[in-house]
Amino acid sequence: MKIKRIICVGLLLSVVPALSGCWYVVAGGAGAYGGYKMKQKGYTLQNPIAKEKNTTEPSK
């Protein structure tokens, strides 16, 4: 029983570092999707983030 536990812990310790890079891809994909959805709702990337205004007034 102790050998089975040692093997399971060894597998876990060897797999976790291999998957650590995947979290960057997941976070990047979530950010891209969020930006896409915000663009659909009319927001633009500015500092601070603001919604586009559809005005017919001429700019000064």
C-alpha positions as CSV (number, residue, x, y, z in Angstrom):
1,M,0.0,0.0,0.0
2,K,2.9,2.4,0.8
3,I,4.4,1.8,-2.7
4,K,1.2,2.6,-4.4
5,R,1.0,5.9,-2.5
6,I,4.6,6.8,-3.4
7,I,3.9,6.1,-7.1
8,C,0.8,8.3,-7.0
9,V,2.7,11.2,-5.3
10,G,5.5,10.8,-7.8
11,L,3.1,11.0,-10.7
12,L,1.4,14.0,-9.3
13,L,4.7,15.8,-8.7
14,S,5.8,15.1,-12.3
15,V,2.6,16.2,-13.9
16,V,2.0,19.5,-12.1
17,P,5.1,21.3,-13.6
18,A,4.1,20.1,-17.1
19,L,0.7,21.7,-16.7
20,S,1.8,25.0,-15.2
21,G,2.3,26.6,-18.7
22,C,-1.2,25.8,-19.7
23,W,-2.6,28.3,-17.1
24,Y,-1.0,31.1,-19.1
25,V,-2.9,30.0,-22.2
26,V,-6.2,29.7,-20.3
27,A,-5.7,33.2,-18.8
28,G,-4.8,34.7,-22.2
29,G,-7.9,33.1,-23.8
30,A,-10.2,34.4,-21.1
31,G,-8.8,37.9,-21.5
32,A,-9.2,37.8,-25.2
33,Y,-12.8,36.6,-25.0
34,G,-13.5,39.3,-22.4
35,G,-12.1,42.0,-24.7
36,Y,-14.1,40.6,-27.6
37,K,-17.3,40.8,-25.7
38,M,-16.6,44.3,-24.4
39,K,-15.9,45.4,-28.0
40,Q,-19.3,44.0,-29.1
41,K,-21.0,46.1,-26.4
42,G,-19.3,49.3,-27.6
43,Y,-16.3,49.7,-25.2
44,T,-12.9,50.7,-26.5
45,L,-9.4,50.2,-25.1
46,Q,-8.6,53.6,-23.6
47,N,-7.3,54.8,-20.3
48,P,-9.7,54.8,-18.5
49,I,-12.0,52.3,-20.3
50,A,-14.9,54.2,-21.8
51,K,-17.9,53.4,-23.9
52,E,-18.0,54.8,-27.4
53,K,-20.6,57.5,-27.9
54,N,-22.6,57.6,-31.1
55,T,-23.1,61.4,-31.4
56,T,-23.9,63.4,-34.5
57,E,-22.4,66.6,-33.1
58,P,-19.3,67.9,-34.9
59,S,-16.1,67.6,-32.9
60,K,-14.5,70.8,-31.7
